[in-house]
Amino acid sequence: MWIDSHCHLDASEFAGASLAMAEAAAKSGVSAIVIPAVHKNNFAAVEALSQQREDCFYALGIHPMYVPTSDEKDLLFLREKVAALMSRDNTSNVMTDVQNQLPANRFVAIGEIGLDFFVPALKESPLREKQEFFFIEQLKIAREFELPVLLHVRRSQDTVLKYLRRIRVPGGIAHAFNGSHQQAQTFIDLGFKLGFGGAMTYTRALQIRRLATELPLTSLVLETDAPDMSPSWIPRAINTPAELPAIAAVLAGLRGVMPADISMATTVNAQAVLPRMRRV
């Protein structure tokens, strides 16, 4: 049993074969896939995928790389959408949803949100300030509705942590983590799990592999970030969620444990940090 905690299953690279990709992943042992949104325009797509497959869950948020094409009205739209989903929880439960023939509410987090200081244009004014504003406002939504967040943290660990200390949310996942050991520990102390995926499979990724080996297993979750972050055996190909068990096998090898140990621990970790998964 494996959980892909971060997979852009709705991406155009899958050319309309998203459901087939999810089915192939299920046959390889992936029991759940979390699909984060990146922009207001794909909120409906990630929700629709989650309604078509019982093993798919979704998050809603505005990715920092989509901040330049977003405005404050999109933040209002996000909050209204989240409020409606959470209100539905307050007036129903899984059994009554089934009785009323409503699709299960598979919304689990705010995401993908965060900061990206790798892209040159995004780390300079005025886009840096706009990124930070969108991040702050989405953290406030997560805090208001007591939801975890799926974080994009690219060369921005310290700034992300600064805002997480100011605006406390119920934890979440630092996706594709690639910071220092000290930064990792700070995320963990704030209630976050750290996502590891294809980057860990490259022998030259010394820092990531060191972290994957040394950090507590209780703090790790697995992800593919498909169609991106392809593992070393398909470096220039489109990544898919079916690659997750092989990625996990690399983690098991690095830590000197059995894949079953990784499966059990990372599944428990993902469900703990995304508790709405357990509800469904």
C-alpha positions in Angstrom: 0.0 0.0 0.0 1.5 3.3 -1.1 0.2 6.9 -1.0 1.4 9.4 -3.7 1.1 12.5 -1.7 1.7 14.9 -4.6 0.7 14.1 -8.2 -0.6 16.5 -10.9 -2.8 13.9 -12.4 -4.7 16.5 -14.4 -1.7 17.8 -16.2 -1.8 18.2 -20.0 1.2 15.9 -20.4 -1.1 13.0 -19.7 -3.1 13.9 -22.8 -6.4 12.9 -21.4 -5.2 9.6 -20.0 -5.3 10.6 -16.4 -7.7 7.9 -15.3 -5.6 5.3 -17.1 -2.6 6.5 -15.3 -4.4 6.3 -12.0 -5.5 2.7 -12.8 -2.0 1.7 -13.7 -0.8 3.1 -10.4 -3.4 1.2 -8.5 -2.3 -2.0 -10.2 1.3 -1.3 -9.0 0.1 -1.0 -5.4 -0.6 2.8 -5.1 -3.7 3.0 -3.0 -4.2 6.8 -2.9 -3.2 9.8 -5.0 -3.4 13.4 -3.8 -3.9 15.9 -6.7 -3.0 19.5 -5.9 -4.5 22.4 -7.8 -2.2 25.2 -9.1 -4.6 27.8 -10.4 -8.3 28.8 -10.2 -8.7 27.4 -13.7 -7.9 23.8 -12.7 -9.9 23.7 -9.4 -12.8 21.9 -11.2 -10.4 19.4 -13.0 -8.8 18.1 -9.8 -12.2 17.9 -8.1 -13.6 16.0 -11.0 -10.8 13.4 -11.0 -11.3 12.8 -7.4 -15.0 12.1 -8.0 -14.2 9.6 -10.7 -11.9 7.4 -8.6 -12.2 6.4 -5.0 -8.4 6.4 -4.6 -8.0 10.1 -5.6 -8.1 13.1 -3.3 -7.4 16.7 -4.0 -6.2 20.0 -2.7 -7.1 23.6 -3.8 -4.6 26.4 -4.0 -2.7 28.9 -6.2 0.9 27.8 -7.0 3.5 30.5 -6.8 4.4 30.1 -10.4 0.8 30.9 -11.3 0.6 34.0 -9.0 1.6 36.3 -11.9 -1.6 35.4 -13.8 -3.8 35.5 -10.7 -5.5 38.4 -8.8 -7.1 38.9 -5.4 -10.5 37.8 -6.8 -9.0 34.4 -7.2 -8.2 34.3 -3.5 -11.8 35.1 -2.7 -12.9 32.4 -5.1 -10.6 29.9 -3.3 -12.0 30.9 0.1 -15.6 30.6 -1.0 -14.9 27.2 -2.6 -13.2 25.9 0.6 -16.0 27.3 2.8 -18.6 25.5 0.7 -16.7 22.2 1.0 -16.2 22.5 4.7 -19.9 23.6 5.2 -20.9 20.4 3.5 -19.0 18.5 6.1 -20.9 20.2 8.9 -24.3 19.2 7.5 -23.5 15.7 6.3 -21.3 12.7 6.6 -20.0 10.0 4.3 -23.0 7.8 4.8 -25.6 10.5 4.1 -23.6 11.6 1.0 -23.9 8.0 -0.3 -27.6 7.9 0.5 -28.1 11.2 -1.3 -26.0 10.0 -4.2 -23.4 12.8 -3.7 -19.8 12.1 -4.5 -17.6 11.7 -1.4 -16.0 14.9 -0.3 -12.3 14.1 -1.1 -10.9 17.6 -0.4 -8.0 17.2 2.0 -5.8 20.4 2.0 -4.9 23.8 0.7 -2.3 23.5 -2.0 -0.1 23.7 -3.9 1.0 27.0 -2.3 4.3 28.5 -1.3 7.2 30.5 -2.6 9.5 30.0 -5.6 12.8 32.0 -5.5 14.5 29.8 -8.2 12.9 31.4 -11.2 14.7 34.8 -11.6 11.6 36.9 -12.4 9.7 35.5 -9.4 12.3 36.4 -6.8 12.5 40.1 -7.9 10.1 42.9 -7.1 7.2 43.2 -7.7 6.5 39.5 -8.2 8.3 38.5 -5.0 6.0 40.7 -3.0 2.9 39.4 -4.8 4.1 35.8 -4.2 4.4 36.5 -0.5 1.0 38.2 -0.4 -0.7 35.2 -2.0 1.1 32.8 0.3 0.1 34.7 3.4 -3.5 34.9 2.4 -3.7 31.2 1.6 -2.1 30.4 4.9 -4.9 32.4 6.5 -7.5 30.4 4.7 -5.9 27.2 5.9 -5.8 28.5 9.5 -9.4 29.6 9.3 -10.7 26.2 8.3 -8.0 24.2 10.2 -6.6 22.6 7.1 -3.1 21.3 6.3 -1.2 22.8 3.4 0.9 21.3 0.6 4.0 23.5 0.2 6.1 24.5 -2.8 9.4 25.4 -1.3 12.0 26.1 -3.9 15.0 28.0 -2.7 12.7 29.7 -0.2 12.9 27.6 2.9 13.7 30.3 5.4 11.1 32.7 4.1 8.4 30.0 4.0 9.3 29.1 7.6 9.1 32.7 8.7 5.5 32.9 7.6 4.6 29.5 9.0 5.8 30.7 12.4 3.5 33.8 12.1 0.5 32.0 10.7 0.1 28.7 12.4 -1.6 26.0 10.3 -2.3 22.3 11.2 0.9 21.2 9.5 1.0 19.7 6.0 3.7 18.6 3.6 6.8 20.4 2.4 6.8 19.0 -1.1 10.1 18.0 -2.9 12.1 19.0 0.2 15.6 20.0 -0.6 16.8 22.2 2.3 19.2 21.7 5.2 18.9 19.3 8.1 18.2 22.3 10.4 15.4 23.6 8.1 14.0 20.1 7.9 13.8 19.9 11.7 12.1 23.2 11.8 9.4 22.1 9.4 9.0 18.9 11.5 8.7 20.9 14.7 5.9 22.9 13.0 3.9 19.7 12.3 5.0 19.1 8.7 6.0 15.9 6.9 8.7 16.1 4.2 8.0 14.8 0.7 10.6 12.7 -1.2 10.3 11.5 -4.7 12.2 11.1 -8.0 15.1 13.5 -7.1 16.1 11.1 -4.4 16.9 8.3 -6.9 19.8 10.1 -8.5 23.2 9.2 -7.0 24.5 12.8 -7.4 21.6 14.1 -5.2 23.8 13.8 -2.2 22.0 16.2 0.1 18.6 14.8 -0.6 19.8 11.3 -0.2 21.5 12.2 3.1 18.3 13.7 4.4 16.2 10.7 3.2 18.6 8.5 5.2 19.0 10.5 8.4 15.6 12.1 9.1 13.1 10.2 11.2 11.0 7.9 9.1 8.0 9.2 11.0 8.5 12.5 9.2 8.7 11.3 5.6 6.1 10.9 2.9 6.4 9.7 -0.7 5.4 11.6 -3.9 6.0 11.5 -7.6 5.1 15.1 -8.6 4.1 13.4 -11.9 4.4 14.3 -14.7 7.5 16.1 -13.3 10.4 15.0 -11.1 11.1 11.8 -13.1 13.2 9.2 -11.4 16.7 8.2 -12.6 15.5 5.3 -14.7 13.3 7.5 -16.9 15.2 10.9 -16.7 13.7 12.5 -19.8 10.3 10.8 -19.8 7.0 11.8 -18.4 6.7 10.6 -14.8 3.6 8.7 -13.6 2.2 7.7 -10.2 2.9 4.0 -11.1 6.6 4.8 -10.5 6.0 5.3 -6.8 6.8 1.8 -5.5 10.1 1.8 -7.4 10.9 5.2 -5.9 10.0 3.8 -2.5 12.4 0.9 -3.0 15.2 3.4 -3.4 14.3 5.0 -0.1 14.2 1.5 1.5 17.7 0.8 0.1 19.1 4.1 1.4 17.8 3.4 4.9 18.6 -0.3 4.9 15.1 -1.5 5.6 12.4 -3.5 3.8 10.1 -1.8 1.3 7.2 -3.0 3.5 8.6 -0.9 6.4 8.6 2.2 4.1 5.1 1.4 2.9 3.6 1.1 6.4 5.4 4.2 7.8 4.8 6.6 4.9 1.1 5.5 4.7 0.6 6.2 8.3 2.5 9.5 8.0 0.4 10.7 5.0 -2.9 9.9 6.7 -1.8 11.6 9.9 -0.9 14.8 8.2 -3.9 14.7 5.9 -6.5 13.5 8.3 -9.4 14.1 5.9 -8.2 11.1 3.9 -9.1 8.9 6.8 -12.6 10.4 6.9 -13.3 9.0 3.5 
